[in-house]
Amino acid sequence: MRGFLASHFFLEITTLSKINIYQIFHKTELKSLLDPDFIPLDHCDYTQNNPEESNKWREWPILKKIGYDLAKADDADIWGFVSYKFNEKTNCSGKDFINFIKNNPDADVWFMEPNYKPFNPFLNPWQQGELYHPGISNIPNFMFQAAGNKINVMEIPMRICWYNFFAGTEKFWKLYFEVIDNMIEVAQQHKGLNDALFNIGASHGNDPTVPYFIFVVERMFPTILALSDLKAAGLSYNHDDFQLAPMFIDHVTNRFK
């Protein structure tokens, strides 16, 4: 698997000039919250006209069906898609992120990397996921095993990126879609896996009906980074949502020893 990903992620270092970061909003009133250095991407009609599909797929259709063609039509060399909460979640501006990309031209992919305090007790985001979405690691493990790869994502050290706050080159996006599409294809051939991805609530605090799919996709990005020779540059930010109480730290540390 490492060789497969590495061969797809071998990118020549080129002078990349046009950077397009699209910011998705799904309600008209959210447009006022968008960053002026990002490009607004209207997801309102899809969300309003397809409530069940929107709950199931969230932003995936706009990334896969619309976003890629849009970025290519705009002649972008590097592009990404972030939510309207980018500034709120990272305390960084769009200009900060774009300048970070410009200042790290040798990378293949750029992302917002949370800086946990006092420390991050998780080896990777799948361990964190098991606490909030029990059983989530079974999905990628099944996918890898179905492809003949004995990989346990719970055991692989990974960098962390939440909310799909990343941008990459065309070669990155092609493989990223290939990996996710392969996961969907495997799931469609196995009813239990398909139900887990799309029909079973992932015990998400804000909405327990949201299925596992979006939480799996969110964690596939750092998984790809860990299994490839991709050059990745992370812009560190303080992750205020993740303040761990001492007792919780002890619980997590002992559980994943």
C-alpha positions in Angstrom: 0.0 0.0 0.0 2.8 2.4 0.8 4.4 1.8 -2.6 1.1 2.3 -4.3 0.4 5.6 -2.6 4.0 6.8 -3.0 4.0 6.2 -6.8 0.8 8.3 -7.1 2.0 11.0 -4.9 5.4 11.6 -6.6 5.1 15.2 -7.5 7.7 17.3 -9.3 8.5 20.6 -7.6 7.1 23.2 -9.9 6.4 26.9 -9.7 2.7 27.0 -8.7 1.2 30.4 -9.0 -2.6 30.3 -8.7 -4.1 29.3 -5.4 -7.9 29.0 -5.0 -9.4 28.3 -1.7 -13.1 28.0 -2.0 -15.3 28.6 1.1 -18.5 26.6 1.3 -21.7 28.0 2.7 -25.1 26.2 2.8 -27.3 29.0 4.1 -27.6 32.4 2.6 -27.2 34.2 5.9 -23.8 32.6 6.4 -22.3 34.4 3.4 -21.5 37.4 5.6 -19.2 35.2 7.6 -16.9 34.3 4.7 -13.3 35.3 4.5 -12.6 37.9 1.9 -9.4 36.1 0.7 -11.4 32.9 0.0 -13.8 32.3 -3.0 -17.4 31.9 -2.0 -18.9 28.5 -3.0 -22.7 28.4 -2.8 -24.1 25.1 -1.5 -27.5 26.4 -0.5 -29.6 24.9 -3.3 -28.3 21.4 -2.8 -28.7 21.5 0.9 -32.3 22.9 0.7 -33.4 20.6 -2.1 -31.8 17.4 -0.9 -32.0 17.4 2.9 -31.6 13.6 3.3 -28.7 13.5 0.8 -27.1 16.5 2.4 -27.2 14.9 5.9 -25.6 11.8 4.4 -22.9 13.3 2.2 -22.4 16.8 3.7 -19.9 18.6 1.5 -18.7 15.6 -0.4 -20.8 16.2 -3.6 -19.4 19.7 -3.9 -15.9 18.5 -3.5 -16.2 15.6 -5.9 -18.9 16.6 -8.5 -18.5 20.4 -8.6 -15.3 21.5 -6.9 -12.8 19.6 -9.1 -14.3 20.9 -12.4 -14.6 24.4 -10.9 -11.0 24.5 -9.9 -9.8 23.3 -13.3 -12.0 25.7 -15.1 -10.4 28.5 -13.0 -7.0 27.3 -14.0 -6.0 26.8 -10.3 -2.6 25.1 -9.6 -3.5 24.5 -5.9 -7.0 24.4 -4.5 -8.9 23.5 -1.4 -12.4 23.7 0.1 -13.1 24.9 3.6 -16.3 25.6 5.6 -17.6 29.0 6.6 -16.2 28.2 10.1 -12.6 28.3 9.0 -11.7 31.6 10.8 -13.7 30.6 13.9 -12.1 27.2 14.2 -8.5 28.1 13.5 -8.2 31.8 14.6 -6.4 32.2 11.3 -7.4 34.3 8.3 -7.6 33.2 4.7 -4.6 35.4 4.0 -2.6 33.6 6.7 -3.3 30.2 5.0 -2.6 31.4 1.5 0.6 33.1 2.5 1.7 29.9 4.3 1.2 28.0 1.0 3.2 30.5 -0.9 6.0 30.3 1.7 6.2 26.5 1.4 6.4 25.9 -2.3 8.1 22.5 -2.0 5.1 20.9 -0.4 2.5 18.8 -2.2 -0.3 19.5 0.2 -0.9 22.2 2.9 -3.1 21.9 5.9 -4.1 23.4 9.2 -2.5 21.4 12.0 -3.9 21.7 15.5 -1.6 22.4 18.4 -3.0 20.6 21.4 -2.5 21.8 24.9 -1.3 20.5 27.3 -0.6 17.6 24.9 -2.3 15.3 22.5 -2.8 11.8 24.0 -3.9 10.2 20.7 -1.5 8.5 18.4 -3.8 9.4 15.5 -7.3 10.7 14.7 -8.8 7.2 14.6 -8.0 6.7 18.3 -9.8 10.0 19.0 -12.6 8.8 16.8 -13.1 5.6 18.8 -14.1 7.7 21.8 -16.6 9.8 19.9 -17.7 7.5 17.1 -17.3 3.9 18.5 -16.2 1.4 15.8 -15.1 4.0 13.3 -11.7 2.4 12.8 -13.3 -0.9 11.6 -14.3 0.8 8.4 -10.9 1.7 6.9 -9.4 -1.5 8.3 -12.0 -3.5 6.4 -11.4 -1.4 3.2 -7.6 -2.0 3.4 -8.0 -5.7 4.1 -10.4 -6.0 1.2 -7.7 -4.6 -1.0 -5.2 -7.1 0.4 -3.4 -4.8 2.8 -3.0 -5.8 6.4 -3.2 -2.3 7.9 -4.6 -1.4 11.3 -5.1 2.4 11.3 -5.3 2.4 15.1 -1.5 1.6 15.2 -0.2 4.1 12.7 1.3 7.5 14.0 -0.4 10.3 12.1 -0.5 14.0 11.9 -3.9 15.5 12.5 -6.1 17.7 10.4 -9.8 18.4 11.3 -12.6 19.8 9.2 -11.0 19.1 5.9 -8.9 22.3 6.2 -6.4 21.5 3.5 -5.3 22.4 -0.1 -3.4 20.4 -2.6 -2.3 20.0 -6.2 -4.2 18.2 -9.0 -2.2 15.0 -8.5 -3.1 15.1 -4.8 -6.8 15.6 -5.4 -6.9 12.8 -8.0 -5.5 10.2 -5.6 -7.6 11.6 -2.7 -10.8 11.0 -4.7 -9.5 7.6 -5.9 -9.0 6.5 -2.3 -12.4 7.7 -1.1 -14.2 6.3 -4.2 -12.5 3.0 -3.6 -13.8 3.0 0.0 -17.3 3.7 -1.3 -17.1 1.0 -3.9 -16.0 -1.6 -1.3 -18.8 -0.5 1.0 -21.4 -0.9 -1.7 -20.4 -4.6 -2.0 -20.8 -5.3 1.7 -24.2 -4.4 3.3 -22.9 -4.1 6.8 -20.1 -1.7 5.8 -22.5 0.3 3.6 -24.9 0.6 6.5 -22.2 1.7 8.8 -21.0 4.4 6.4 -24.3 5.8 5.3 -27.2 4.6 7.5 -26.0 4.3 11.1 -25.7 7.4 13.3 -22.1 7.9 14.4 -23.1 9.2 17.9 -22.0 12.7 17.0 -22.8 15.1 19.8 -24.5 17.8 17.8 -26.6 15.4 15.6 -26.5 11.7 16.4 -28.2 10.9 13.1 -25.2 11.9 11.0 -23.7 8.7 9.6 -20.1 7.7 9.8 -19.1 8.7 6.3 -18.1 12.3 6.9 -16.1 11.3 10.0 -14.3 8.6 8.1 -13.5 10.9 5.2 -12.1 13.5 7.6 -9.7 10.9 8.9 -8.7 9.5 5.5 -6.6 12.6 4.7 -4.1 12.1 7.6 -4.1 8.4 6.8 -3.1 9.1 3.2 -0.3 11.4 4.5 0.9 8.6 6.8 0.9 6.0 4.1 2.7 8.0 1.4 5.8 10.0 0.7 3.8 13.1 0.2 5.4 16.3 1.2 3.0 18.0 3.6 3.2 21.3 5.3 1.1 22.0 8.4 0.2 25.5 9.7 -0.1 25.2 13.4 -3.0 26.7 15.3 -4.3 26.4 18.8 -7.3 24.0 18.9 -9.4 25.6 21.6 -12.2 23.0 21.3 -10.0 20.3 22.7 -9.1 21.1 26.3 -8.6 17.8 28.2 -9.4 17.5 31.8 -6.7 15.5 33.8 -9.0 12.6 34.5 -9.9 12.3 30.7 -6.2 12.5 29.8 -5.5 9.6 32.2 -8.4 7.6 30.8 -7.3 8.0 27.2 -3.6 7.4 27.9 -4.3 4.2 29.7 -6.8 3.0 27.1 -4.3 3.3 24.2 -1.1 2.2 25.8 
